[in-house]
Amino acid sequence: MQSYWSSNELPTDIDIVSVSGSNRPTESGYPPSEWLADWPIPVLVDDENGTAMKSYGLVYFPFSVIVDGSGKVVTRHVGALTGADLENAFGFLRGAG
C-alpha cells in the first residue's frame, strides 16, 4: 500500500484510518514507529491487548476492514491490498460497487 499512497492522493470524500496492532516487542512490525514515519494515513495505535484489532476480527497481519459511513463492516481482507483493491473499495463506498 505504501507504493500506492506514494503516487496517489488520499481521497477527500472517504475517511481512512490505520490501526497499528503491533504494540508488543514479540510481534511482527514492532515498533510501529519504524514504518509509520512515512505513512500518509492517520493511525490509531491499539493497546497491548489488541482491543481495536480484535473488535474488527483481526486474524492475521496485514488485515484490512472496510467500514461504511454508518459504521457497518462491509468486508474484511487478509493480506496486502493492491491499488486495484483500494480503488474497488473506494468505488463501493461511493456507491459504484
N, C-alpha and C positions, 0 to 999 in steps of 0.2 A: 504494500500500500504506500510505502514511502515514495517509490518512484512515481506512482500516480499523483500524489499530492505535490511532488516536485514540479510537475508540468500542468497541473490543473488547479483552478481556483476553488476554494471552498464554496459550496452553494450558499446563496443568501436566503433562500426560501426553505431550507431544511436545517435543523439543528443537529450537529454531530458532536458527540462526546465520547471520548475514550475512557475506559476503566482499566486502570493498572492493577492487576491482581497479583503481580509478582512482588510481594512485600516481605518475603522471608528469604534469608540467605541461601536456603536449600533449594529454591525454585529457579527454574529457567527464566532468564530475563531480569534477574536481580543484580544490581539495584536498578530500578526503573529510571533513575536519573541519567544513566548512561545512554539510553536510547530515546529518552524524552526531550533531550536538548534541542533536536531539530524537528520535533514532531509538531505540525501546524494546528493540531486539533486540541481543544480544551480537554484536560484529563482530570478525572475523578480518581484519586488514589484510594483504593479499597483498604479496609483494615486487615490486620494479620489473620483474621479468621475467614477472610474472603466473603464477607456478608453480601456485598453488592453482586459479586460474581455468582454466588450461589442462588441469589434471588432470581437471576436470569437463566439458571440452569446450566452453568458452565460445566463442560465435560472434558475440555482439552484446550490447550493454547495452540495457535491463536483461535479465538472464538468471537463471533460477531452476532449481535442481536439487532434486528431491525424493529423499531417501535414506531407506531403511527402517532399522529397528533393527539389522539385520545388516550395514549399510554398503553394501547394494546400491542402485545408482541405479535408481529406479523410473521417473522421467520427467525430461525437461528441457523448459523452456519459455522461448522467446524472446519478449520483450515484457513489458509490465507485467501483473502478476497482478491480478485483481479480487478482491473479497471472496468472491464465489462460487467462484472458482478455489481460494482458500485453504481455504474450507470443504470443498470436494470433496477436496482433498489431505488434509486432516485426517481426513475420513471414510475415505478409502482406507487411510491409515496405521493407523487404528483398526480396520480390518478390515471396514468397512461398504461399501467401494467395490469 
